[in-house]
Amino acid sequence: MRMDPRCKHLNELNDQYHLLFRQLAEGYLGKACRERRYREELCLGDYLLLYEVGEGGDEPVSMADVSRKLVINPSTATRRVNRLLQDGLVTKSAAPYDERRFDLRVTAAGRELIDQMDHLLYETVQFVYDPVTDKEMQAVYRFLDKCISQLNLLIAKNKDAENPEDQKDEQ
């Protein structure tokens, strides 16, 4: 089956956009790691884990929850957490409710890195979108709204096909 050329081009543009944004984010992260003299530079995956832990605020976040949210296996999460522990960006302690589980908290140094990256990424987004006119943005909004609606229809259709018993119950 051949993909509609418009869709193919849109997918290629989307991939290029994400690749370039990722390269910028990795560059910012590398620079921040060198400035802070970390043992080794963090990769973007390490940072995403730190960010996820930081989203918990002062509340602990379980290793299992982080693995699940980031869709990574527990051994990968453990390796990444160990790098963050070495640089003092997170703390790890046995969960009081289950000694086999571990809770993570972001440290002050971790919060500083998150805040620095947030600022740099926000400035990048502002720079990228600055030359885009309101009219162009409205066209993008309409396009994405239409795509989201279509995806929601497809999800609903697939759910209906998976659960034909539910339809019988409703009748």
N, C-alpha and C positions, 0 to 999 in steps of 0.2 A: 504494500500500500504506500502510495506517495503522499507526502505531506504537502498541503497547500503552501505555495511559495511564500505567501504573506506570513503564515504561521512560522515557517522555517526561519525567515528573516527576523521575525520578532523574537523567536527563541535565541537566535544567535546574538541579537542586540542585548537581550536580557543577560545571557551568559557573559558577554563582554563587560557589561555594566557591573555585574557582581564580581567578576575577576579583578577589574580595576579597583573597585572599592575595597576588596579584600587585600590587594597589594598595598594600598594606602594604609589600611588599618594595621597590617603586619609591619609596615615601615614605622608607623607611629609607635607601635608596641615595642619593636626592637630598639628604637631610640630611647624610649622610657626605661627599658631594662638596662641599657648601657649606662644611662645617666644615674640610675640607682645602684649600679654595680651588682646586679644579681649574678648568682653563680653561672646561670645560663639564661639565654633569652627564652622567654615564654613564647609558645606558638599561639596562634589565634584560638585553638581549641582549649588551651590552658586558660586564656583570658575569658573565654565564654563560660568556663566552669566557675572562675572567680566571680564573674558578673552574676551568674545564677545564684551563687552563695550570697552575694551582696544584696540581691533582691529580697532576701529574707530579713533585711534590716538587722536588728539586734537579736532576732529569733534564730535559733539553730536550724540548719537545714540538713536533712539526712543524706548520706552518701547515696542511698538507694533512690531517693527522690531526684537527686541531681543526675544520676545515671539515666533514669527514666526520662526526665525532661529533655536531656540533651541527646537521647537516643544513642548512648554509648554503653559498651559493656562495663561491668563493674571493675574489671582489671585495668581498663583504660582510665577510668575515673580515678582509681587508686594511684596509678602512675602520675597523673596530672596533679592530684592533690598533694602527692609527695613533693613535686617541684614547687608548688605553692607554699607548702610547709617550710621547705628549705629557705625560701626567701622571706618568710615571716608575713605572708599575705593572708593566710587563713590559720585557724586553730582547729584541731581535731580532738574530740573527746568521746569516750564511750557514752552511748545514750543511756540516760538514767532508767528508762523503761525496758531496755534490752541490751545487755552487755555485749552482745554479738554485733550490734549496730553502732555506727559512728555518726556523730553530729558534727557539722562544720559551721564555723562562724568566720566572717571576714574580720581582719584586724584593721587598725587605723592605717597602717601602710597599704593594705589591700584597698581600703576605701579611697585613699589618695590616688592610687593607680586607676581605679574605676572612674573617679571624678576627672582625672586628667584625660583619660581616653574619651569619656563622654564629651568633654569640651572640644577636643580635637575633631572627633567625628561630627559633632554638631556644626562646627565651623566648616568642615568639608562639605556637608550637605548644603549648608547655606551658600557656599561658593558655587557648588554645582548647579543649584536651582536659581541662583541670582539672575542669570540672563534669560530665564524662561518667563514668558509673559503670562499674565492672568488668563488670557484667552487660551494659550497653549495648555496651561495647567487644567483648565476646565475641560478641555478636550480629553486630556489624559484621565481625569476623574471619571468622565462619562464612559470612556472606553473600559477602564478597570471595573467600574460598577456593573457594566454589561457582562464582562467576563465572570465576575463573582456570581452574578445571578445565574448564569449558565452552569457554573460549577455547582452551585447549590441545587439546581434542578437535577443535575446528573447524580449528585450524592443522594438526593431523595429517591430518585428512580432506582438506584442501586440498593438502597435500604429496603425499598418495597419488594424488589426482586429476591432479596435475601430472606425476607420474612413474610412469605405468602400467608402463613397462619394468622398473622396480625390483621391482614385484610379481611379474612373470613370472620374473625371475632368482631370486627367493626360493623359487619353487615347484619 
